Amino acid sequence: MEQGDILQAFTDEKRYAAQKAVYSSSIDGLDAEEESFKVILEIKPKRILEIGCGMGEFSHRLMNELNPIPEITTVDISERMVELSRQKGLHSQVADVTCLPFPDHSFDCVIANWVLHYVSEPKHALSEIFRVLQVDGKFIATTNSNYHMKEIWELIFESPSYEFSFSSENGHGLLSKYFKNIKCINTKGTVLFENRSSIEGFIERHIRGEEIVSLLPKLSIPFTATRRSTIFISIR
């Protein structure tokens, strides 16, 4: 994916918040973000880097719930997201995960929630994350399965898979080139769409979604789709 497409999708905070809000209608199953948060609470890191921080909610919550309070740095490619993160009291700056502006071994924990699947060459990102982690530091990466919300995508495409560059299916293999002791937590649950417009909005807010939403056929409402995500916990 081109960086311009990613910026267009996530520079607008209303669009970003609306996309996240889709999952508030989940009616069962584990929540991947909550499971990721629990993992980090157990680790109790002292120096955290969150990559692709969005509006900063995740790191802000960590800052409020971790004791002792860690030193947290957040980065995002969007200047607007960095601005919103700073408004929450976070030390945030514009940076690309494939070229992080930090010295070697700067952090004992790096977090990347739903970020690496937007990187066209995730191996470059993983190399940088490995570089800035301390020895025995933890890398927490949450991503989606290629079959995440497949019930929607198979209405439009012949294949129900979305083919992420870093996914539940290939994440372990990519990580194993850099990290050791890789553990996985797979999550799955049902998302309820009560009307057609909510499904159209979900599609439109994806990268280049406005180009394909017209392909959505008639369908029965309410409609359910299955969220599928994986949390990878890796040690440097």
Phi, psi and chi 1 to 4 in degrees:
 res  aa     phi    psi   chi1   chi2   chi3   chi4
   1 MET       -  141.3  -63.2  179.1 -172.8      -
   2 GLU   -77.0  145.9  -62.8  -63.9  -30.9      -
   3 GLN   -60.2  -34.8 -170.4  177.8   73.0      -
   4 GLY   -60.5  -38.5      -      -      -      -
   5 ASP   -64.7  -40.5  -66.0  -34.8      -      -
   6 ILE   -66.4  -44.8  -61.1  169.7      -      -
   7 LEU   -60.4  -41.5  -80.2  170.2      -      -
   8 GLN   -62.2  -36.3 -175.8  179.4   10.9      -
   9 ALA   -74.5  -28.8      -      -      -      -
  10 PHE  -123.5    7.6  -64.3  108.7      -      -
  11 THR   -77.2  -32.0  -62.9      -      -      -
  12 ASP   -85.7  113.5 -177.3  -15.6      -      -
  13 GLU   -66.5  -28.8   62.7  -94.3   30.1      -
  14 LYS   -67.2  -42.4  -69.1 -177.4  178.9  178.7
  15 ARG   -65.3  -41.6  178.2  173.3  178.6  169.3
  16 TYR   -62.2  -47.2  179.8   87.7      -      -
  17 ALA   -65.4  -37.8      -      -      -      -
  18 ALA   -64.9  -38.3      -      -      -      -
  19 GLN   -66.0  -41.2 -173.2   66.4   -2.4      -
  20 LYS   -66.9  -34.1  -70.3 -167.3   68.4  175.3
  21 ALA   -65.8  -22.3      -      -      -      -
  22 VAL   -52.5  -39.8  167.0      -      -      -
  23 TYR   -80.4   -5.9  -59.3  103.7      -      -
  24 SER   -70.2  -14.6   65.2      -      -      -
  25 SER   -92.4   14.8   60.3      -      -      -
  26 SER   -64.6  136.7  -66.7      -      -      -
  27 ILE  -111.6   -3.8   55.6  179.2      -      -
  28 ASP  -164.5  174.0   59.7   23.9      -      -
  29 GLY    86.0  169.9      -      -      -      -
  30 LEU   -75.3  145.0  -67.5  175.5      -      -
  31 ASP   -95.6  120.3 -178.6  -81.7      -      -
  32 ALA   -62.1  -39.8      -      -      -      -
  33 GLU   -64.8  -40.5 -175.3  168.8  -53.7      -
  34 GLU   -64.9  -40.2  -73.6  -60.3  -47.4      -
  35 GLU   -66.0  -40.0  -65.6  -55.2  -52.2      -
  36 SER   -61.5  -42.6  173.9      -      -      -
  37 PHE   -61.4  -43.3 -165.7   83.8      -      -
  38 LYS   -61.0  -41.2  -70.3  176.6 -174.0  176.5
  39 VAL   -59.0  -44.6  167.4      -      -      -
  40 ILE   -70.4  -36.0  -62.5  162.0      -      -
  41 LEU   -60.7  -37.2  -71.9 -176.8      -      -
  42 GLU   -70.8  -35.4  -69.0  176.8    2.3      -
  43 ILE   -69.6  -35.3  -66.7  171.7      -      -
  44 LYS    53.5   58.2  -62.8 -175.8 -176.0  -59.5
  45 PRO   -70.6  160.0   25.8  -33.0      -      -
  46 LYS  -102.9  -31.6  -63.4  178.1  180.0  177.7
  47 ARG  -132.2  111.1  -62.4 -165.6   69.0 -163.3
  48 ILE  -112.4  140.1  -63.5  172.2      -      -
  49 LEU  -119.7  122.2  171.0   64.8      -      -
  50 GLU  -105.7  125.4 -175.7 -174.0    4.9      -
  51 ILE   -99.4  135.8  -64.2  164.6      -      -
  52 GLY    65.4   56.1      -      -      -      -
  53 CYS   -74.8  -12.4   61.6      -      -      -
  54 GLY    59.3 -134.5      -      -      -      -
  55 MET   -82.6    2.5  -65.2 -172.4  -71.5      -
  56 GLY    87.8    8.1      -      -      -      -
  57 GLU   -62.1  -41.2  -55.6  105.1  -47.3      -
  58 PHE   -65.2  -50.0 -167.8   84.4      -      -
  59 SER   -68.7  -34.2  -79.9      -      -      -
  60 HIS   -62.5  -39.8 -175.7 -106.9      -      -
  61 ARG   -66.5  -40.6 -175.8  179.2  169.2 -165.5
  62 LEU   -59.9  -42.6  -75.1  173.2      -      -
  63 MET   -60.6  -33.8 -172.3  170.0   60.9      -
  64 ASN   -84.2  -24.4  -70.7  -31.6      -      -
  65 GLU  -109.3  -19.2  -64.9 -165.7   28.4      -
  66 LEU   -81.1  138.5  -85.1  170.2      -      -
  67 ASN  -139.1  117.1 -172.9   18.8      -      -
  68 PRO   -72.4  158.4   26.4  -34.5      -      -
  69 ILE   -67.2  123.9  -60.5  172.2      -      -
  70 PRO   -80.0  167.2   31.1  -34.7      -      -
  71 GLU   -84.0  118.3  179.0 -178.6  -28.3      -
  72 ILE  -117.5  129.4  -58.4  178.3      -      -
  73 THR  -118.5  135.8  -59.6      -      -      -
  74 THR  -124.3  147.4   66.5      -      -      -
  75 VAL  -134.8  154.0  -61.4      -      -      -
  76 ASP  -156.6  154.2 -158.9  -75.5      -      -
  77 ILE   -81.0  -11.0   61.1  170.6      -      -
  78 SER   -96.0  123.0  164.0      -      -      -
  79 GLU   -61.4  -36.5  -68.6 -176.5    3.7      -
  80 ARG   -65.8  -42.7  178.2   57.1  177.9  161.3
  81 MET   -63.9  -38.0  -66.7  -63.4  112.9      -
  82 VAL   -64.4  -41.4  166.5      -      -      -
  83 GLU   -60.8  -44.4  178.3 -174.2   -5.4      -
  84 LEU   -66.6  -35.7  -67.9  168.4      -      -
  85 SER   -66.4  -40.9  -63.9      -      -      -
  86 ARG   -63.6  -32.5  -73.0  173.9  176.5  169.6
  87 GLN   -64.8  -20.0  -70.1  175.1    8.9      -
  88 LYS   -90.7    6.1  -66.7 -180.0  172.3   66.4
  89 GLY    86.8   13.3      -      -      -      -
  90 LEU   -90.5  147.3  -66.0  165.3      -      -
  91 HIS   -81.8  102.7  175.5   63.9      -      -
  92 SER  -129.3  147.9 -171.9      -      -      -
  93 GLN  -149.8  158.4   64.5 -172.3   88.2      -
  94 VAL   -76.3  128.0  176.0      -      -      -
  95 ALA  -163.1  152.6      -      -      -      -
  96 ASP  -101.6  134.7 -170.3  -44.7      -      -
  97 VAL   -62.1  -21.8   64.9      -      -      -
  98 THR   -84.5   -2.2   61.7      -      -      -
  99 CYS  -153.2   74.7 -173.7      -      -      -
 100 LEU   -79.0  133.8  -66.1  170.1      -      -
 101 PRO   -87.0   49.1   33.9  -36.0      -      -
 102 PHE  -132.6  150.0  -52.3  108.8      -      -
 103 PRO   -66.6  164.4  -17.1   30.6      -      -
 104 ASP   -57.7  145.5  -63.5   -5.3      -      -
 105 HIS    59.0   39.1  -44.1  -52.9      -      -
 106 SER   -82.6  -22.8  -66.7      -      -      -
 107 PHE  -132.8  150.6  -53.8   95.4      -      -
 108 ASP   -99.6   -2.4   61.5  -11.1      -      -
 109 CYS  -152.7  130.0 -179.7      -      -      -
 110 VAL  -120.3  134.8  175.3      -      -      -
 111 ILE  -118.7  134.8  -56.3  163.4      -      -
 112 ALA  -139.4   95.7      -      -      -      -
 113 ASN   -94.9  113.4  -72.8  -28.1      -      -
 114 TRP    53.2   51.7  -68.3  -77.7      -      -
 115 VAL  -121.7  -48.6  173.8      -      -      -
 116 LEU   -65.7  -23.9  -65.5  179.6      -      -
 117 HIS   -73.2   -7.8   61.4  -98.1      -      -
 118 TYR   -91.9   -8.1  -67.9  116.3      -      -
 119 VAL   -90.0  124.3  179.3      -      -      -
 120 SER   -66.2  -32.4   58.0      -      -      -
 121 GLU  -124.0   81.2  -67.9  -71.6  -16.0      -
 122 PRO   -60.9  -21.7   17.5  -29.2      -      -
 123 LYS   -62.9  -32.1   62.7 -178.0 -179.7 -179.9
 124 HIS   -67.1  -40.7  -61.4  -40.8      -      -
 125 ALA   -65.4  -44.2      -      -      -      -
 126 LEU   -63.7  -36.4  -66.6  174.3      -      -
 127 SER   -62.4  -41.5  175.8      -      -      -
 128 GLU   -69.1  -41.3  -85.8  -68.3  -88.4      -
 129 ILE   -62.9  -42.9  -68.4  165.0      -      -
 130 PHE   -58.8  -41.8 -178.6   85.1      -      -
 131 ARG   -63.0  -43.6 -179.9 -176.2   65.4   78.1
 132 VAL   -83.6   -8.5  -58.3      -      -      -
 133 LEU   -82.5  144.0  -97.2  176.1      -      -
 134 GLN   -70.7  160.2  -62.1  174.3    4.7      -
 135 VAL   -59.7  133.0  175.4      -      -      -
 136 ASP    70.0   10.4  -66.8  -32.9      -      -
 137 GLY   -69.7  158.0      -      -      -      -
 138 LYS  -105.2  137.0  -51.9  -64.1 -166.6  -56.7
 139 PHE  -115.9  120.0  175.1   40.9      -      -
 140 ILE  -109.4  112.2  -44.7  -59.1      -      -
 141 ALA  -122.3  122.0      -      -      -      -
 142 THR  -110.4  133.4  -54.1      -      -      -
 143 THR  -147.8  173.8 -167.3      -      -      -
 144 ASN  -100.1  157.4  -70.8  -27.3      -      -
 145 SER   -73.8  154.1  164.3      -      -      -
 146 ASN   -60.6  -17.1  -73.1  -29.5      -      -
 147 TYR  -106.3   16.5  -63.6   92.3      -      -
 148 HIS   -60.6  125.0  176.8   69.1      -      -
 149 MET    57.2   36.2  -52.2  -66.4  -86.4      -
 150 LYS   -62.0  -27.7   75.9  176.9 -175.4   67.1
 151 GLU   -61.6  -29.9  -66.0   86.2   -6.8      -
 152 ILE   -78.4  -48.1  -68.3  177.4      -      -
 153 TRP   -66.6  -30.2  -58.5  120.0      -      -
 154 GLU   -75.7  -10.8   66.2 -172.6   -2.6      -
 155 LEU   -72.1  -25.0  -66.8  170.6      -      -
 156 ILE  -105.6  -41.6  -61.0  173.1      -      -
 157 PHE  -109.8  159.8  -55.1  111.6      -      -
 158 GLU   -66.0  -36.4  -69.6 -176.2    5.7      -
 159 SER  -101.5  138.8  169.6      -      -      -
 160 PRO   -79.6   -4.7   29.8  -35.1      -      -
 161 SER   -89.8  151.3   63.9      -      -      -
 162 TYR  -102.5  -14.8 -159.5   74.1      -      -
 163 GLU    58.4   67.1  -63.0  -59.3  -34.0      -
 164 PHE   -74.1  150.3  -67.3  113.2      -      -
 165 SER   -72.4  -27.3   60.9      -      -      -
 166 PHE  -133.6  111.7 -178.9   90.1      -      -
 167 SER  -135.4  175.8   64.4      -      -      -
 168 SER   -56.6  -33.8  -59.5      -      -      -
 169 GLU   -77.3  -38.5  -71.9   74.7   20.9      -
 170 ASN  -111.1   -2.9   70.7    0.4      -      -
 171 GLY   -59.2  -43.8      -      -      -      -
 172 HIS   -61.1  -43.7 -168.3  -74.7      -      -
 173 GLY   -63.0  -41.9      -      -      -      -
 174 LEU   -66.8  -43.3  -69.6  167.1      -      -
 175 LEU   -66.5  -34.8  -71.8  162.4      -      -
 176 SER   -65.5  -14.8   64.6      -      -      -
 177 LYS   -76.1  -14.4  -60.1 -177.7 -172.9  -36.3
 178 TYR  -126.5  -33.9  -59.1   90.9      -      -
 179 PHE  -116.3  164.9  -61.8   93.2      -      -
 180 LYS  -120.1  166.4   58.7 -173.0  179.2 -177.1
 181 ASN    49.5   56.4  -62.1  -27.5      -      -
 182 ILE   -84.6  124.0  -57.2  164.4      -      -
 183 LYS  -113.6  152.8  -62.8 -179.9 -179.0  178.7
 184 CYS  -127.9  139.1  -54.2      -      -      -
 185 ILE  -120.6  113.2  -58.8  173.3      -      -
 186 ASN   -93.6  134.1  -67.1  -50.7      -      -
 187 THR  -123.2  150.9   68.4      -      -      -
 188 LYS  -153.9  141.1 -177.8  179.0  177.4 -179.2
 189 GLY  -166.4  172.0      -      -      -      -
 190 THR  -105.6  133.3  -56.4      -      -      -
 191 VAL  -110.6  130.7  178.9      -      -      -
 192 LEU  -101.0  127.9  176.3   67.5      -      -
 193 PHE  -110.4  118.7  -67.1   86.9      -      -
 194 GLU   -87.3  -14.0  -64.8 -175.4  -14.1      -
 195 ASN  -152.3  165.5   50.7   58.5      -      -
 196 ARG   -64.9  -37.2 -178.9 -176.2  176.5   88.3
 197 SER   -62.9  -31.3   62.6      -      -      -
 198 SER   -69.0  -34.5   62.1      -      -      -
 199 ILE   -70.2  -42.4  -59.1  175.1      -      -
 200 GLU   -61.3  -40.3  -69.2  174.1  -19.8      -
 201 GLY   -64.5  -39.4      -      -      -      -
 202 PHE   -59.5  -45.4  171.8   80.6      -      -
 203 ILE   -67.6  -45.9  -64.1  168.7      -      -
 204 GLU   -60.7  -33.1  -72.2  171.8  -15.8      -
 205 ARG   -81.7   -4.0  -72.2 -173.3  -68.5  -91.8
 206 HIS   -79.9  159.9  -83.8   71.8      -      -
 207 ILE   -59.2  124.5  -67.3  173.1      -      -
 208 ARG    63.1   18.5  -62.6  179.3 -179.9  171.6
 209 GLY   -65.2  -31.1      -      -      -      -
 210 GLU   -64.5  -20.7  -66.7  173.7   -2.0      -
 211 GLU   -79.4  -20.5  -59.8  172.9   12.4      -
 212 ILE  -116.9   -9.6   61.5  172.9      -      -
 213 VAL   -61.0  -28.6   69.0      -      -      -
 214 SER   -66.3  -15.6   62.2      -      -      -
 215 LEU   -81.3   -7.1  -58.9  175.9      -      -
 216 LEU   -66.4  121.6 -174.7   68.2      -      -
 217 PRO   -81.1 -179.2   32.0  -35.7      -      -
 218 LYS   -66.3  146.4  -67.7 -177.3  179.1 -179.8
 219 LEU  -153.3  160.7   67.9  161.6      -      -
 220 SER   -80.6  140.2  -61.0      -      -      -
 221 ILE  -119.4  139.2  -64.5  -63.5      -      -
 222 PRO   -70.5  160.9   27.0  -35.0      -      -
 223 PHE  -127.5  140.1 -173.9   86.3      -      -
 224 THR  -119.8  147.5   58.7      -      -      -
 225 ALA  -137.0  159.6      -      -      -      -
 226 THR  -107.6  120.3  -52.5      -      -      -
 227 ARG   -84.6  136.1   51.8  179.2  175.8   80.1
 228 ARG  -136.0  117.5  -65.7  173.7  170.9   85.6
 229 SER  -137.3  162.0  -58.7      -      -      -
 230 THR  -135.7  137.3  -59.4      -      -      -
 231 ILE  -103.9  120.4  -56.4  139.3      -      -
 232 PHE  -101.0  127.5  -67.9   99.0      -      -
 233 ILE  -114.7  112.2  -55.0  128.5      -      -
 234 SER  -122.0  150.8  -51.4      -      -      -
 235 ILE  -115.2  135.3  -58.7  175.4      -      -
 236 ARG   -72.8      - -172.1 -168.6 -168.6  -75.8
